[in-house]
Amino acid sequence: MPVLRSRTAPMQASRRRMRVYAGRVKPRPMWKTRLICVGALLICTHALLNTFFPSAGFAISYLSWSFWSLLAAVACLWRSHRCAPGVRSHWRLAAASLSLIFLAGAIEAPAEIFFKTVPSVASIGDFLFFSAFVPILLAITLPDEGAYVRFSFLLDGLQAAACSYLAYTVLMGAFPFTGSPAQPMAYAPLEYVYDAEYVVIAGLAALRFLFGTRNPAGRSYFRFILLYTALYGLTSGIYNHFLGKYSLTNGLDALNDIPSAALALAALLAPAAANIPERAMRRMLVRVIDNARPVFLSLALIGLSAAVAVRHFAAAFAFVFGAFILSGLRASILQSRVERGQAALERSNRRLAEMALLDSLTGIANRRSFDERLAQEWERMRRARLALSLLLIDVDHFKRVNDSYGHQAGDEYLRHLAHILSAACDRPADLIARYGGEEFAVLLPETDSFGAGAVAGRIRAILQEDTGTAAGAFGPVTVSIGAATWDADQDSSPDQLISAADRALYTAKQNGRNRVEVGNLNALTVE
């Protein structure tokens, strides 16, 4: 009799696997593992073919090496379309670097494959190999936040082009496009020139990876570039200084495939970078390296100028002077950009400060603004020995307006009343503020009790004569006003002035509304 299997068995097995992986790193998807295995198998196949077919070693090596360089360039372009916007230019520059390496191999391959000639001095292919890392150097100087000035990028591009120009002069012994006879560098010192370039590029990439960026996408990029440049320098150094001296075609040629293969697989398979918490010391170093980042190209240009100064001192001096000019222009551009940013920030701060002191409904001053202005005017009036008056205004039966016409209609009337108060108090020193709810405050500096009563009467008169759309929609709406005045001879405080005006307003409400009650800080008098 067949055994019946439960339909829940697959689900239970899945749950068991989830429990196994709980709290641990999720395993790599199977297709990624297979792709890595395919890459390792191709490199091993290259090594075996070179071992058993040494006569075809050059062709096999160049085909494999060109394949990985081209694949890495395509992978970098693919990554540039799927990464964060701030590092897209970085990945494109890495693709340009690998394209130059592929082009250099295409130039060098025919002579070595078909004619079996190995040059003993530097060639155009060597110049392309050397210049292939200039785009990566340019990428190292780029910020990874996406905030980059195009003109600054143009200046850095000019310095990168100047580095390539001087690199040709160092390797070929003559300035390009001048018609002067070339004196190419021999391969023995050229190997050490390559070593110096790899060490410098890998060191700068390590600085950017460790301390030069706060962006996770930028850290991911520089981690891959550090991996690529370190592997490239290591494998090239081993081959140039040790393996190549004994045989130019052997199984160890496959070492040269490893850097491009590693970068290609990393660009294709690596997930998006996650945020990493930073310590205070690292944040400080990040700021230092980020500020020093634009100098990297200038230092490279100065170093190459020093290398050609023995034969071409005037030209080297011109390039060094140009590097200082470009650095100065770049610093000026960044400084002007910082100043514009500071000005925009100050405008934003002023706007926020103004918004913080305005009532969002009526557009006039709010309670916070009233409290600050009252304290200022109190001190000013005390020093000048002048009077200070306050009106507290409350809308009569405002709850009926909300109940009959709705809260939106009530808000519209409050805005209309704020407009009327602003028209009635036309002095620049007067302050009209929304004190709370349907209550308003009018602060009148340099105004005695007689002047305060006159302003209050003018407000009531304007309201009685108002036939505007807002007033007509609600019918007759009145206000009660409480007024209080502080004289310089009185020993009191701003809170007492507010209390006196509030008591006067309460009296106006008690006495039938739609009236003005004027009081002082000691007693109340009825108008």
Protein Blocks (a to p, Z undefined) as FASTA:
>chain_A
ZZdddfklmmmmmmmmmmmmgoiacdddfklmmmmmmmmmmmmmmmmmmmmmmmlmmmmm
mmmmmmmmmmmmmmmmmmmmmmcfklmmmmmmmmmmmmmmmmmmmmmmmmmmmnopacfb
dcfklmmmmmmmmmmmmmmmpcceopacfklmmmmmmmmmmmmmmmmmmmnopaehklpa
cddddfklmmmmmmmmmmmmmmmmmmmmmmmccbfklmmmmmmmmmmmmmmmmmmmmmmm
mmmmmoccdfklmmmmmmmmmmmmmmmmpccdddddddfklmmmmmmmmmmmmmmmmmmm
mmmmmmmmmmmmmlmmmmmmmmmmmmmmmmmmmmmmmmmmmmmmmmmmmmmmmmmmpcfk
lopacfklmmmmmmmmmmmmmmnopacdddddddehklmmmmmnojklmmmmmmmmmmmm
mmmmmcfkbccddfbhjbccdddehiafklmmmmmmmmmmmmmmpccfklmmnopadddd
ddddddfkbccdfklmmmmmmmmmmmmmmnngaiaddddfkbccdZZ
